[in-house]
Amino acid sequence: MGERAGDERKKWAPWYVYVVLILGCNLVKQRLLDGFPAAANIAITAVLVAALIFVITAVYRSLSGPKQH
C-alpha cells in the first residue's frame, strides 16, 4: 500500500505550485479584464483555473516521468 500512495503522489505537482501559478495568473487576468461584467469574469476564471491545473499536471508528469532504478 505504501508504494501505491507514492505512485499517487507522483501524479500531481506539489500543492504550492498550483496555488502560486493560479494566484499569479488570476492577478494578471484581473488587471486585463478590469471593467468586464462579473459573469464573464467568473466564467473566464473557471476556464483559466481548469486549464492551469491541466497544464501544470501535464508538465509535472512529463518532467517527473518514469524513474529507472
C-alpha positions, 0 to 999 in steps of 0.5 A: 500500500505504501508504494501505491500512495507514492505512485499517487503522489507522483501524479500531481505537482506539489500543492504550492505550485498550483496555488502560486501559478493560479494566484499569479495568473488570476492577478494578471487576468484581473488587471486585463479584464478590469471593467468586464461584467462579473459573469464573464469574469467568473466564467473566464476564471473557471476556464483559466483555473481548469486549464492551469491545473491541466497544464501544470499536471501535464508538465509535472508528469512529463518532467517527473516521468518514469524513474529507472532504478 
